[in-house]
Amino acid sequence: MDPDAVAKAFVEHYYSTFDANRAGLANLYQEGSMLTFEGQKIQGSQSIVAKLTSLPFQQCKHNITTVDCQPSGSGGMLVFVSGNLQLAGEQHALKFSQVF
């Protein structure tokens, strides 16, 4: 399977789930998963989802600009995403980037 197609499909699924139902992201993380958010390290599926659902906005829309992927040494892949995050009621979008 084409790694770029896998990365694109994952990113589309992740952000559509994030925008519609952040709690639904729990099955995309494992207990060994770690999220670093503004310098804070959060580990484990439930802790990560708790952080994401506690963000100070209820509605948002991610607009993806780039999805770049590379194979990792362990047989997986590293995916870099960048784009804009539009919050409900805000005129200007926020820039964001994330690595999976």
C-alpha positions in Angstrom: 0.0 0.0 0.0 1.2 3.5 -0.8 2.5 5.2 2.4 1.4 8.6 1.2 -2.2 7.3 0.7 -2.1 5.7 4.1 -0.9 8.9 5.8 -3.5 11.0 3.9 -6.3 8.7 4.9 -5.2 8.7 8.6 -4.9 12.5 8.7 -8.4 12.9 7.1 -9.9 10.5 9.6 -8.0 12.0 12.6 -9.0 15.6 12.0 -12.6 14.8 10.9 -13.0 12.9 14.2 -11.3 15.7 16.2 -13.6 18.3 14.7 -16.8 16.3 15.2 -16.1 14.3 18.4 -12.8 14.6 20.2 -13.6 11.8 22.6 -13.7 9.5 19.5 -10.0 9.8 19.2 -9.4 7.4 22.1 -9.0 4.4 19.9 -6.3 6.0 17.8 -4.0 6.2 20.9 -2.4 3.4 22.9 -1.3 3.5 26.6 2.3 4.1 25.4 1.3 7.0 23.2 2.5 10.5 24.2 1.1 13.9 23.3 3.3 16.9 23.8 1.1 20.0 23.9 2.8 23.4 24.5 5.6 21.8 26.5 3.3 19.5 28.6 3.8 15.7 28.1 0.7 13.7 28.4 0.8 9.9 28.2 -1.9 7.3 27.6 -5.1 7.2 25.5 -7.4 8.4 28.3 -5.1 11.2 29.5 -4.6 12.4 25.9 -8.3 12.5 25.2 -8.9 14.2 28.5 -6.5 17.0 27.4 -8.0 17.3 23.9 -11.5 17.5 25.2 -10.6 20.1 27.8 -9.3 22.6 25.3 -11.1 25.9 25.7 -13.2 25.7 22.5 -16.1 23.4 21.5 -16.2 23.7 17.8 -13.4 23.9 15.3 -12.5 23.0 11.7 -9.0 21.9 10.6 -8.0 22.8 7.1 -5.0 20.7 6.2 -2.2 22.4 4.1 0.5 19.7 4.0 0.8 16.0 4.8 4.4 14.7 4.6 5.3 11.2 5.5 8.6 9.2 5.8 9.3 5.7 6.8 10.5 5.2 10.4 13.2 2.8 11.5 10.7 0.5 13.2 8.5 -0.3 10.2 6.0 2.5 10.8 5.9 6.0 9.4 6.4 9.5 10.6 3.7 11.9 9.4 4.0 15.7 9.6 0.8 17.8 9.2 0.4 21.5 9.0 -2.6 23.7 8.3 -5.1 26.2 9.7 -7.5 25.7 12.6 -10.7 27.8 12.4 -12.5 28.2 15.7 -16.2 28.9 15.8 -16.9 32.6 16.1 -13.3 33.7 15.3 -12.5 35.7 12.2 -8.9 34.6 11.8 -7.6 31.0 11.6 -4.8 29.7 13.8 -1.7 28.0 12.2 -1.0 24.5 13.6 1.4 21.7 13.0 1.4 18.1 14.4 3.6 15.1 14.0 2.4 11.5 14.3 
